Amino acid sequence: MSDPIISVEHVFKSVTDSTGTLDILRDIDFSLKPQETAAIVGASGSGKSTLLSIVAGLDVPTRGTVRLTGQDIFAMGEDDRAALRATQVGFVFQSFQLLGNLTALENVMLPLELAGRKDARKAASEMLARVGLAQRLGHYPKVLSGGEQQRVALARAFVVQPAVLLADEPTGSLDFATGETVMQLMFDLNREQGTTLVLVTHDRAIAARCQRRITIEAGCIASDIATDQINDKNTL
C-alpha cells in the first residue's frame, strides 16, 4: 500500500477578534493516496476553502499537522513551503487569478520560469494547445471569456506536472455548459498526469465524479465516504 500523498492530522483553525474566538475548523483528520480524487463539500461558511488553503500551505492552522509528499509543511519556513508548492502543488481558483498584464502564454510560463525551466515557452505553448487555446497564446486575460480564462488557469496549474492539484469552486464563475467543459478537461488532465485532485464544490454532480466525498459541517468532518458507496445506496 502506498504512503499517503496528503495527510491532514488533527487540524484546528480559530480566529480571535474583539467579539471573541471563532472556531473555523475543528479536529480535521484525513489522508489521500496518490492519484486519488476527493471532493470537499458543505454549506457556505463551513470551512471548506479555509481547509483547502491550509492543505496548500497558504494559510496556517492554529494547531495540527499537514504533510504533503511526506513532508510536514508547517515545520518549514515560508520560503521552503513556497518552493514545495512551486514543484508539487497546482491551485485553481474560482476567480482564475491570472495576471492581467501577462498574456495567456506568459501566465502559463510563469511557474516554469520561477522553477528555472529552460523550456518554459515550449512547455507552456504545448499545454495551452492541450486545453484548446493554441490560437490564444498572445491574448491578455481581459479579452478572454471566463471559460478561456479558466482553461489558462488549468494550463498554468498542470504545466508543472504537480503531484497534487487543489481546486476551489473551479466552475463557480462559469455558466453550466462552460463549467461542464472545464471540469471534463480538469478530470482528463488529472487522469493523464496521475495527479491527486482535491476540489471544493457545491455541485453534487462534480462531487460524484470524485472517488471520495468529504463533507464539512460547522468546521468538522461530518462524513468521509467513497462515492461508489453513495451511488450504491442511491440505487437501493
N, C-alpha and C positions, 0 to 999 in steps of 0.2 A: 504494500500500500504506500503510495507516495505521500510525502510530508505536505501539510497544508501550505498553500502559497500566501494565503491571508489568514491570520489568526487575530481575532479581537477578543481580548481577555479581560473580563470584568471591568468594562469601561463605564465611567461615570462622567457626566458633564454638568456643571452648575454654573450659574452666573449670579452675581450679587450686585444689587443697586440700593438706592435709598429706601425702596419698598420691601427689601428682604432678599432672600435667596430663592432662585428658581431652578429646579432640577429639570434639565432638558433630556438627559439620558441617565438611565439607572441600571447598572449591572448588565451591560450588553456583552454577550458572550457567544461567539460562533466562529467557525472556521470554514474555509473553502479550499477545495482541492484544485490543482492545476487544470485549466480548461473548463472548469465548472461555470455555469451561468446562474446568477441569482438576482431576483427582483426584491427590492425593499419597498414595501407598500405600507400605507397607513394614512390616516386623516392629516390634513394640513395642520402644521404645528406639533406633530407627534415626535419630531426629532430626526426624521429621515435624512434630510440634507445635512444636518449637523453631523450625523453619523458618517455620511459619505466623506465629508470634509476631514473628519478625524482619520478615517481609513487612508486618505490621501496624504495625511500629514500637514494639511493646510490649516487645520485647527488643532488645538492641544487639549486632551482630556483633563478633567480635574484629577482623576486617578484612573489607573488601569494601563494595559499594555496593548499595543498593536504591533504585530510582526508582519512584514512584507518580505517574501522570499527568504524567510527565516531570520530576518534582521529586525531587532527592536528599534522602531523608528524614533521613539521618543527618548531613547538612550543616546541618540545622535544630536549633534548641533544642527541649527537651521541650514547651514550650508551643505552638510552631508545629506540631510533629508532632501534638499532641493536636487542634489546630484543623483540621488536614488530615483527620485521622481522622473528626472530627465531621461533616464535609460529604461526604467521598469514600469512606469505608470503613464497611461494616457487618460485624459479627462475631457469629457464632452459636456458642455453646459447648455441649459435651455436657451440662454441668450447669446449663444455662439462664441462670444468673447474673442472675436477676430480683431486684429489691429487695423484700424481704418486707414492708416497711412501706408499700409503694405498691400501689394497685390495678392491675389489668391496664391500664386506661386511662392511669393515671399513669405506669406503666412505659414505655408507648409514647410518651407525651407528652414524657418527659424529654429525649431528644436534640433534639427540636424546640424545646423551651423553652431549652435551652442554646445553641441556634443563633439564638435571638431570634425564632423564628417566631410571629407573632400568631395564626395559625390552628391552633395546636398541638392543641387539643381536637378540632376538626373533622377534621383530617387523621388523628389517631390513631384516632378513632372509625371513620372510613371504612376504615382499614387493618385494624383488628380485625374489622370486618364482612367484609372480603375474606378473612380467614383463618377465618371461620366462628365468630367469638366475639362477635357483636353483642349476645348476651344475657348476656355475662360481663364487661362493662366494669367494674363496681363490685366484682368479686371479687378477693380477695387471693391471691397465689400458693399459700398453704398449703391453700386449698380447691379448687385446680385440679388436674386429673390431670396426669401427666407430659406427655402429648401436648398438652394445652391450654397448659401452661407453655411448651413448645417453640414452639407457634404464636404465643404472645405474644412470645417471643424473636424469631421470624421477623418479626412485625409491627414490632417495635422496630428491627430491622436494616434492613428495607426502607422504612420510613416516610420516611427522609431521602433516598430515591432515590439510593443510593450508586453510584459508578462501579464499585466493587469490593466483592464480598461474600466474606468468609472464613469458613469453617465447619469447626470441629474436632470430628469424630465426632458430627455433629448428631443421629444416631439411636442413639448408644451406650447411652443410658439408657432406651430405649423398647423395647416388645415389637415383634415383627415387623410386625404389621398396622398399629399406630400409626406405626411408623417409615416404612412404605411411604406412608402418608397424608401424613406430614410432608415426605418427600422429594419427592413429587409436587407438593405445594404450593410447595416451595422452587424446583423447576425451572420451575413455571408462573410464579411471581413473577419469577424471573430472566429468563425469556423476555419477559414483559410489559414489564419495565423496561430490558431491554438491558444488564444488569449483567455484568461479568466475574466468574465464580464460580471460587473455588479452595477445594476441600474436602479435608480429611484423612479417610480412611476405611479400615476393614479389609474393607468389604463389596465383593466383586467386582462384584455386580450394580449397585451405586451407581456404582462407578468406571467401569463400562462405559457408563453414561449420559452421561459427560463426553466431550468431544472429545479430550482429552489424558489420558494416564496417565503420571505421573512417579513412578518407583519409586526409593525411597531405601534404600540398604543401607550400614550402618556409616558413616552420615554423608555418603555420596557419592551422586550420581545414577547409578544402575545402568542405567536406561533412561528414555527420554522419547519416547513413541510415540503416534501418533494411534490412537484406539480402533477406528476403522474398519479400520485395518491389522491390529490384533489380531484383530478379528472375521473378517476375510478369511482370516487364517492358520488360524483355528479351523475354517473351513468346508472347508479343503482336504482 
